Amino acid sequence: MSLTDLAGGFATVLSPSVLLLALLGCLAGTLIGVLPGLGPVTAVAVLFPLTTYLDPATGIIVLAAIYYGGMYGGSTTAILLNIPGETASVPTAIEGNLMTKRGRAGAALAMAAITSFVAGIVGTVGVWLIGPTLSRFALRFGPPEMLGLLIFSLVTIIGVTSTSLRRSVAACGVGMLIGAVGILPASSETRLTFGSTDLLQGFDIVPVMMGMFGLAEVLRTILRPPIRQHEVAVGSLRPTRQEFTAGMGAGVRGTGSGFFLGLLPGMIPTIASFLSFASEQRRARRRGSSRFGTGAVEGVAGPEAANNAAAMAGFVPLLCLGIPTGATMALVLAAMLVYGIIPGPLLFGQHPDFVASIIASFFVANVILLVLNLPLVGLWAKVTRVPTGLLMAIVASGCLLGAYLSENSFTDVWVCVVFGVVGWLLTEWGVPLAPLVMGMILGPLLEVAAQQSFALSPTFFLERPIFITFAALTALSVLFGMRMRRKGMAGDED
């Protein structure tokens, strides 16, 4: 992608109407992100139907802004109130809230915002540089190579999203079963429809996601004991020189590791966040520092940078290969399909203006969040003091309305409700949702790739070097997942 293409993308994003929508997307994403449990995936799921009336580039730009705003909101309440808005903000809450308790909340928020901004910009440049090259390489992929990639993605997401391998495998299996509903691609026969014409096209991803990540969270919030909150003084947003130096160092390290991990299909941002926190903790011990456990700025800056860099890098496999790295990316994939944009190796060549606009919007969204949200941290903290019943009623209404608007069908409303209950039950039983979502989305693709691969050659797995490479990476992913479970670092992420 040339600089001319990127300049055209900036011209699109900086037009008054698109810039205003990106601004509103950042604000809306942050607003939902500060609510406990309602992270980026819920924000994107609830607001996605409203973007279907926009042109494809503007719609994806708004969704990306919502996604980034949701991540920022999660870190704000994690630091101020020790209430992570999403799973990836849990490491931030550990040291960030300790900084708040000793009067350094403003510095923690500032360093989280600055390192997130740096990670976002570096990640955006990485997408711009790596995307076209990976797309050209992916043109070599036939069905066997895609099969290897899909297996690697599913095994990775299974291995890193839960401390229980059996639960992750079961969740992925259930997801693949849900994805199998409808008409078989090869024979045009119906499968698991139970005679219902409404299920011939399978389950629409939008109402399913709204149910599992929106309504399910509403149920969890209503049924759990209320969280007592107190006023928090933010104080000065200016970090000391020592805090700035230590925080930026951790941010640079988190950016590098987070971006690399984010490039791997199935490697969700939460893992990058937790690994960065563990790495900074080990580094502090080796250096004889005792700041961890008392409010170390490295424990805030590193995980936040890693989270944002990984989230940014997740757009590379999505745009170049059509493989989402998590639930939020799955929704972005669904949005692109609704707009008639097919992500994959041909995207950069067939829709360069679209891709350039998306990449330019990443730059703009990062600037908006840095400039706008820091002065509003006090307001975002007060949002959590609004009565929970009112907030949950608004979220539930948004989920049901969004489910209906996705296809103008009341059937989708019932699908949203059913999967809301299912998502709540699975979470109560400790079953991770990310493998279920990935199984639902990637299962049909894996089935088609397997059929085509065996049709080409029954021994393709011995003849295709790229497939063999993915098989080796899959084995390494299994070993990595086993190591993480032994250390207790795996966790569900949306």
ROGUFI-303033 format. One line per field, with one value per residue (C-alpha): y, x, z; residue in one letter. Coordinates in pm, 1 decimal. Example, Ala and Ser with C-alpha at 12.3 -4.5 7.8 and 13.67 -1.06 7.14 Angstrom:
residues 2
y <- -450.0  -106.0
x <- 1230.0  1367.0
z <- 780.0  714.0
resn <- a  s
This chain:
residues 494
y <- 0.0  330.9  661.6  794.1  532.9  620.0  992.2  914.1  721.5  1020.2  1242.9  1013.1  987.3  1359.2  1461.2  1633.0  1367.8  1068.7  1245.6  1325.7  963.3  840.7  1081.4  956.5  598.1  661.9  822.0  548.8  273.8  435.7  484.6  114.4  7.3  169.6  -45.4  -358.2  -655.7  -467.1  -445.0  -380.4  -685.4  -575.6  -220.4  -338.9  -592.0  -342.4  -59.3  -260.3  -255.7  124.5  122.5  -91.1  223.9  370.4  302.1  13.2  221.7  455.6  165.2  -19.8  306.7  363.3  3.3  37.0  359.4  184.6  -102.9  127.3  334.7  18.9  -82.1  263.6  259.5  -75.2  55.7  371.8  197.1  -69.6  197.5  418.5  165.3  -171.9  -276.3  -397.4  -320.2  -620.4  -922.2  -767.4  -486.0  -721.6  -685.5  -307.3  -308.7  -483.9  -213.5  70.3  67.9  50.4  369.8  522.6  432.8  620.8  927.5  863.5  785.2  1069.5  952.0  594.3  709.7  934.3  660.7  411.3  657.6  756.7  402.1  287.0  571.4  479.8  111.2  197.9  413.7  156.1  -116.7  85.4  135.4  -238.4  -315.3  -77.6  -234.7  -603.0  -625.8  -601.9  -840.7  -1101.6  -1065.4  -1140.2  -1441.0  -1566.0  -1580.1  -1906.4  -2060.3  -2335.5  -2543.7  -2747.2  -2433.0  -2275.6  -2597.5  -2586.2  -2220.7  -2284.3  -2580.9  -2371.4  -2088.1  -2313.0  -2503.3  -2175.8  -2023.4  -2347.6  -2358.3  -2004.7  -1915.4  -2131.5  -2316.9  -2617.0  -2782.9  -2996.6  -2694.5  -2513.0  -2815.6  -2862.3  -2494.8  -2511.7  -2828.4  -2665.8  -2364.8  -2584.0  -2763.4  -2429.5  -2325.8  -2649.6  -2559.0  -2488.4  -2604.0  -2819.0  -2635.2  -2946.8  -3126.6  -2854.2  -3083.8  -2938.6  -3014.3  -2964.4  -2738.7  -2961.9  -2865.2  -2491.3  -2266.9  -1994.1  -2208.2  -2285.0  -2005.4  -2097.7  -1862.4  -1499.9  -1407.0  -1066.4  -1178.1  -1468.6  -1234.3  -980.7  -1255.4  -1418.8  -1099.4  -847.6  -1008.3  -1265.7  -985.8  -813.4  -1132.8  -1169.6  -808.5  -824.3  -1152.5  -1077.9  -866.6  -491.6  -346.1  -68.4  226.0  543.2  875.6  877.3  1184.6  1169.0  1433.7  1557.2  1380.6  1462.0  1165.4  1220.1  1182.2  842.5  725.6  846.4  677.7  347.5  352.1  426.1  149.1  -99.1  40.5  -14.9  -372.4  -437.4  -292.5  -523.3  -842.7  -752.9  -678.8  -1003.1  -1210.6  -1028.4  -1139.3  -1503.0  -1618.6  -1716.9  -1522.7  -1287.1  -950.1  -1067.3  -1312.8  -1036.3  -823.2  -1097.1  -1200.2  -840.6  -804.5  -1128.5  -1019.4  -681.3  -852.6  -1090.1  -803.1  -605.6  -905.8  -955.9  -589.0  -610.7  -366.0  -389.3  -154.7  -434.5  -484.0  -118.4  42.8  1.9  210.7  -66.0  -291.8  -39.8  77.1  -263.0  -451.6  -155.3  -120.2  -495.2  -506.3  -222.4  -344.6  -695.4  -556.8  -353.5  -648.0  -858.4  -665.7  -819.3  -1181.3  -1048.0  -829.4  -1050.2  -1400.1  -1350.3  -1508.8  -1326.0  -1340.7  -1313.1  -1231.3  -860.0  -929.8  -1186.3  -908.8  -685.7  -977.6  -1014.5  -641.9  -660.1  -949.2  -753.0  -467.6  -706.1  -682.7  -1021.9  -1011.0  -1222.1  -1215.8  -1024.7  -744.9  -519.4  -548.1  -524.0  -258.8  -49.7  263.2  74.2  -66.4  271.1  437.4  174.5  213.0  593.6  570.5  382.6  683.4  924.6  714.6  693.9  1070.7  1127.9  898.7  1057.9  1418.7  1380.5  1112.9  1213.7  1534.6  1327.6  1062.4  1207.4  1184.6  821.5  729.2  883.7  676.0  367.3  535.2  547.6  292.2  -52.4  -137.9  161.4  87.5  -278.9  -192.9  32.5  -234.3  -507.5  -285.9  -207.1  -577.6  -672.9  -377.0  -446.1  -813.2  -714.4  -448.8  -686.2  -864.3  -699.8  -1035.5  -1122.4  -1465.0  -1298.2  -1141.4  -1487.9  -1610.1  -1324.0  -1413.8  -1786.2  -1730.6  -1473.8  -1742.4  -1993.4  -1749.2  -1675.9  -2046.2  -2131.8  -1852.6  -1965.4  -2314.5  -2178.4  -2251.8  -1991.8  -1821.6  -1728.6  -2089.1  -2124.9  -1813.3  -1910.5  -2262.1  -2123.2  -1894.3  -2106.4  -2445.8  -2412.4  -2278.1  -2569.6  -2820.1  -2680.1  -2659.4  -3021.9  -3148.2  -2962.2  -3072.0  -3442.9  -3406.1  -3270.4  -3547.5  -3793.2  -3741.9  -3362.3  -3337.1  -3495.1  -3293.2  -2928.9  -2751.7  -2465.7  -2712.2  -2897.2  -2563.3  -2487.8  -2838.8  -2770.1  -2434.1  -2610.7  -2849.3  -2554.2  -2384.1  -2690.4  -2683.9  -2309.1  -2356.9  -2634.8  -2410.3  -2123.6  -2346.8  -2469.0  -2106.0  -2023.1  -1742.3  -1855.0  -1671.2  -1616.9  -1316.2  -1168.8
x <- 0.0  149.8  163.0  -79.9  -337.1  -283.9  -322.3  -654.0  -755.6  -680.0  -882.0  -1180.3  -1142.6  -1083.5  -1398.7  -1630.7  -1904.6  -1671.5  -1461.5  -1774.6  -1891.4  -1546.8  -1560.3  -1905.5  -1783.6  -1492.1  -1723.3  -1988.4  -1727.5  -1571.1  -1911.7  -1994.0  -1636.9  -1636.0  -1929.2  -1811.4  -1797.0  -1926.3  -1603.9  -1529.0  -1713.4  -2038.1  -1991.9  -1938.0  -2222.2  -2475.8  -2385.4  -2308.1  -2665.6  -2661.1  -2362.3  -2531.6  -2689.1  -2345.3  -2120.1  -1873.8  -1563.5  -1742.7  -1916.0  -1590.4  -1423.0  -1696.4  -1671.9  -1293.9  -1344.9  -1599.3  -1355.5  -1072.4  -1301.7  -1421.2  -1064.6  -986.6  -1298.0  -1203.4  -866.4  -1015.7  -1240.4  -974.7  -735.0  -980.6  -1220.2  -1044.9  -1333.3  -1195.7  -1433.1  -1291.0  -1073.9  -766.9  -777.4  -737.6  -355.2  -395.0  -628.2  -373.6  -104.8  -320.0  -559.3  -267.4  -136.5  -482.1  -475.2  -150.5  -277.4  -124.2  -442.8  -385.8  -33.7  -155.3  -430.3  -190.5  69.2  -198.7  -327.6  16.8  150.6  -177.2  -145.5  213.8  121.8  -175.2  33.5  313.4  55.8  -110.9  220.7  277.2  -58.0  26.7  369.9  293.3  -58.1  24.5  320.8  116.1  -164.8  73.1  210.6  -141.0  -219.5  -20.9  -274.3  -493.3  -745.0  -473.6  -294.3  -620.1  -705.5  -372.2  -424.4  -777.7  -667.3  -383.3  -625.2  -875.3  -611.5  -449.5  -774.7  -854.8  -512.4  -496.8  -850.6  -909.0  -727.5  -947.0  -861.8  -1175.9  -1401.8  -1227.3  -1252.9  -1618.6  -1691.8  -1523.6  -1716.5  -2047.2  -1955.2  -1876.9  -2208.4  -2393.0  -2204.0  -2307.6  -2678.2  -2826.2  -2761.5  -2453.3  -2218.7  -2131.0  -2465.5  -2726.1  -2889.8  -3027.8  -2861.4  -2984.3  -3271.5  -3543.0  -3775.5  -3754.6  -3719.7  -3576.2  -3266.3  -3191.2  -2933.2  -2791.2  -2752.7  -2666.7  -2352.2  -2486.2  -2781.4  -2573.3  -2294.9  -2538.1  -2693.5  -2374.6  -2181.6  -2461.7  -2767.9  -2555.7  -2360.5  -2687.3  -2801.6  -2469.3  -2477.1  -2836.6  -2790.5  -2460.3  -2435.2  -2401.7  -2052.1  -2005.4  -1819.0  -1668.7  -1553.2  -1197.4  -977.9  -795.7  -539.8  -270.2  -236.0  135.2  363.5  699.4  1014.0  1081.7  724.8  740.9  1075.4  977.3  632.2  758.7  1016.6  747.2  522.3  784.8  842.0  467.7  416.3  674.1  553.3  185.6  208.3  394.2  142.6  -148.9  -33.7  -94.0  -447.1  -625.8  -389.7  -635.2  -522.2  -587.3  -298.4  -61.6  -175.7  -119.7  215.2  338.1  240.0  420.0  726.3  744.2  701.2  991.3  1204.8  1142.1  1240.2  1563.1  1650.5  1574.3  1284.3  1007.7  761.3  534.0  263.9  275.6  162.9  426.4  365.9  526.9  236.2  -0.3  191.5  317.4  -15.2  -202.8  49.9  50.5  -329.4  -358.1  -73.7  -222.7  -567.1  -418.2  -217.7  -535.8  -649.7  -365.4  -493.9  -849.4  -788.7  -527.8  -657.0  -1017.7  -935.4  -1063.4  -848.0  -1133.9  -1497.4  -1466.4  -1279.5  -1547.0  -1805.4  -1591.6  -1568.3  -1946.9  -1982.5  -1752.1  -1952.9  -2275.8  -2121.5  -2023.2  -1649.9  -1476.6  -1157.8  -869.7  -561.2  -740.4  -871.8  -565.6  -568.8  -943.6  -1032.4  -718.4  -923.6  -1126.4  -817.2  -640.1  -940.4  -945.3  -573.4  -600.5  -891.5  -669.6  -436.5  -726.4  -903.5  -585.5  -542.2  -908.6  -885.1  -564.1  -679.2  -1043.2  -1071.4  -803.0  -987.9  -1306.3  -1175.8  -1377.3  -1694.7  -1628.6  -1577.1  -1913.8  -2088.4  -2039.5  -2240.3  -2555.3  -2809.3  -2719.2  -3080.4  -3110.4  -2781.4  -2865.5  -3212.2  -3052.5  -2798.6  -3064.8  -3289.3  -2997.4  -2918.2  -3276.5  -3322.9  -2990.4  -3077.6  -3400.6  -3238.0  -2965.6  -3213.4  -3546.4  -3654.7  -3820.0  -3658.4  -3322.9  -3464.4  -3545.6  -3201.7  -3048.4  -3253.0  -3174.4  -2801.9  -2809.8  -2929.9  -2684.2  -2393.8  -2487.1  -2512.9  -2183.1  -2004.0  -2153.9  -2021.8  -1675.7  -1694.1  -1505.2  -1702.9  -1418.1  -1360.5  -1736.1  -1749.8  -1439.7  -1573.8  -1901.2  -1726.3  -1430.6  -1603.9  -1786.2  -1469.9  -1269.3  -1526.0  -1512.8  -1131.9  -1105.5  -1342.8  -1154.6  -814.4  -899.5  -1055.8  -725.5  -514.6  -571.8  -208.6  -200.9  -76.2  253.3  293.4  226.5  512.6  294.2  44.0  330.9  454.5  111.7  102.1  432.7  301.8  -9.2  206.6  399.7  69.4  -39.1  284.4  246.7  -109.4  -3.4  266.8  21.9  -228.9  41.4  118.2  -252.5  -230.0  -497.6  -824.4  -1138.2  -1145.2  -1406.2
z <- 0.0  -110.4  71.4  -188.9  -85.3  280.9  206.2  39.0  348.4  569.9  336.7  390.4  767.5  820.4  636.0  888.2  884.5  923.4  1187.1  1388.6  1368.5  1477.9  1771.2  1871.5  1834.1  2071.5  2327.0  2300.2  2326.9  2632.7  2793.5  2764.3  2841.2  3185.2  3296.0  3482.9  3248.2  2945.3  2749.2  2381.7  2252.4  2417.4  2291.3  1934.3  1954.1  2089.6  1852.5  1537.8  1396.9  1400.9  1163.2  896.7  753.2  676.8  380.3  435.2  509.9  750.5  924.8  994.7  1099.3  1358.9  1483.6  1520.1  1717.5  1941.5  1993.1  2097.3  2317.6  2492.3  2573.3  2711.3  2929.0  3076.3  3194.1  3349.0  3599.9  3658.2  3782.5  3969.7  4119.8  4084.9  3856.2  3520.3  3235.6  3046.8  3120.6  2958.0  3216.6  3514.1  3524.1  3499.4  3799.8  4021.9  4025.3  3892.1  4185.5  4428.3  4267.0  4317.3  4687.4  4734.9  4550.2  4206.9  4012.7  3767.2  3688.3  3637.1  3400.7  3211.3  3163.8  3060.6  2800.8  2671.9  2638.7  2482.6  2232.0  2146.7  2115.6  1896.0  1661.9  1638.9  1581.9  1307.7  1130.0  1164.7  1001.9  717.4  660.0  719.9  575.0  202.6  235.7  421.2  167.1  -119.7  66.7  147.0  -225.9  -221.7  15.0  -121.0  77.3  260.4  376.8  492.7  675.9  858.6  949.1  1076.7  1289.1  1432.6  1514.2  1690.9  1887.5  1996.3  2118.2  2303.0  2463.8  2599.8  2707.1  3012.9  3288.3  3201.7  2871.1  2878.3  2912.6  2628.1  2398.6  2492.1  2424.5  2084.8  2001.3  2094.5  1881.6  1581.1  1632.2  1632.3  1319.2  1148.3  1159.0  817.1  463.3  395.8  154.9  -45.1  -84.4  -18.4  237.8  560.1  892.2  1250.7  1139.8  1294.3  1011.9  1082.7  779.0  1002.4  1060.0  695.2  681.6  1021.7  1316.8  1245.4  1437.4  1549.5  1768.6  1899.0  2010.7  2154.6  2360.6  2486.0  2558.5  2614.7  2771.4  2953.2  3122.7  3212.4  3385.3  3569.5  3685.4  3808.6  3994.3  4169.9  4488.0  4423.2  4430.4  4684.0  4534.1  4668.4  4533.7  4401.3  4365.5  4031.8  4118.5  3883.2  3549.0  3531.9  3615.2  3780.9  3571.4  3729.6  3662.4  3303.5  3233.2  3395.0  3236.5  2885.7  2911.1  3010.3  2737.4  2468.8  2584.5  2602.0  2255.4  2100.1  2265.7  2228.2  1857.1  1786.7  1983.2  1821.7  1477.3  1569.8  1482.6  1802.5  2032.3  2203.6  2352.0  2709.2  2684.7  2573.7  2868.2  3127.1  2977.3  2982.2  3348.3  3438.1  3239.8  3414.5  3750.7  3679.9  3553.8  3872.8  4087.8  3892.4  3942.8  4314.3  4292.6  4551.7  4378.3  4255.6  4513.5  4615.4  4289.2  4015.9  3705.7  3496.3  3594.6  3435.6  3129.8  3013.0  3008.8  2858.1  2577.1  2513.1  2507.9  2256.9  2036.0  2025.3  1944.9  1662.1  1529.8  1530.6  1224.8  1021.4  1019.7  990.8  685.6  516.6  593.8  701.0  1039.3  1351.7  1664.3  1912.5  1966.9  1887.4  1565.0  1481.5  1498.1  1276.7  1032.8  1039.8  973.1  672.2  529.4  580.5  382.0  103.3  180.6  183.3  393.9  273.8  50.0  -227.5  -5.2  -30.2  -409.0  -471.2  -210.7  -144.8  -69.3  191.2  363.9  355.4  520.5  794.6  867.6  867.8  1110.9  1357.3  1373.4  1417.7  1684.1  1891.8  1880.8  1973.4  2274.8  2400.1  2357.7  2457.4  2721.9  2970.7  3066.3  3104.3  3345.1  3632.2  3425.4  3329.2  3694.5  3781.4  3513.2  3729.0  4007.1  3794.2  3929.3  3799.0  3715.5  3483.6  3308.0  3258.6  3127.1  2866.1  2767.8  2746.3  2534.0  2305.8  2263.9  2176.6  1943.4  1775.6  1729.5  1555.5  1336.9  1215.3  985.2  1079.7  1219.8  1551.2  1522.2  1583.6  1901.1  2034.7  1925.1  2125.4  2434.5  2412.3  2368.3  2647.4  2886.3  2737.9  2774.6  3135.3  3222.4  3053.7  3238.4  3570.2  3498.7  3417.8  3044.5  2833.8  2558.4  2322.4  2197.1  2142.6  1925.2  1728.4  1679.1  1547.9  1298.0  1190.3  1204.9  869.9  705.1  843.2  713.6  360.4  362.9  481.8  210.9  -60.9  71.2  73.2  -270.1  -401.2  -246.4  40.2  147.5  123.3  483.2  372.8  54.2  145.5  329.4  455.3  603.2  774.5  913.3  1057.7  1205.8  1382.7  1507.0  1634.4  1837.6  1981.6  2062.6  2260.3  2460.6  2521.1  2642.2  2880.6  3025.0  3073.1  3249.5  3486.7  3572.0  3603.0  3345.5  3101.9  3107.2  2905.5  2679.8  2456.0
resn <- m  s  l  t  d  l  a  g  g  f  a  t  v  l  s  p  s  v  l  l  l  a  l  l  g  c  l  a  g  t  l  i  g  v  l  p  g  l  g  p  v  t  a  v  a  v  l  f  p  l  t  t  y  l  d  p  a  t  g  i  i  v  l  a  a  i  y  y  g  g  m  y  g  g  s  t  t  a  i  l  l  n  i  p  g  e  t  a  s  v  p  t  a  i  e  g  n  l  m  t  k  r  g  r  a  g  a  a  l  a  m  a  a  i  t  s  f  v  a  g  i  v  g  t  v  g  v  w  l  i  g  p  t  l  s  r  f  a  l  r  f  g  p  p  e  m  l  g  l  l  i  f  s  l  v  t  i  i  g  v  t  s  t  s  l  r  r  s  v  a  a  c  g  v  g  m  l  i  g  a  v  g  i  l  p  a  s  s  e  t  r  l  t  f  g  s  t  d  l  l  q  g  f  d  i  v  p  v  m  m  g  m  f  g  l  a  e  v  l  r  t  i  l  r  p  p  i  r  q  h  e  v  a  v  g  s  l  r  p  t  r  q  e  f  t  a  g  m  g  a  g  v  r  g  t  g  s  g  f  f  l  g  l  l  p  g  m  i  p  t  i  a  s  f  l  s  f  a  s  e  q  r  r  a  r  r  r  g  s  s  r  f  g  t  g  a  v  e  g  v  a  g  p  e  a  a  n  n  a  a  a  m  a  g  f  v  p  l  l  c  l  g  i  p  t  g  a  t  m  a  l  v  l  a  a  m  l  v  y  g  i  i  p  g  p  l  l  f  g  q  h  p  d  f  v  a  s  i  i  a  s  f  f  v  a  n  v  i  l  l  v  l  n  l  p  l  v  g  l  w  a  k  v  t  r  v  p  t  g  l  l  m  a  i  v  a  s  g  c  l  l  g  a  y  l  s  e  n  s  f  t  d  v  w  v  c  v  v  f  g  v  v  g  w  l  l  t  e  w  g  v  p  l  a  p  l  v  m  g  m  i  l  g  p  l  l  e  v  a  a  q  q  s  f  a  l  s  p  t  f  f  l  e  r  p  i  f  i  t  f  a  a  l  t  a  l  s  v  l  f  g  m  r  m  r  r  k  g  m  a  g  d  e  d
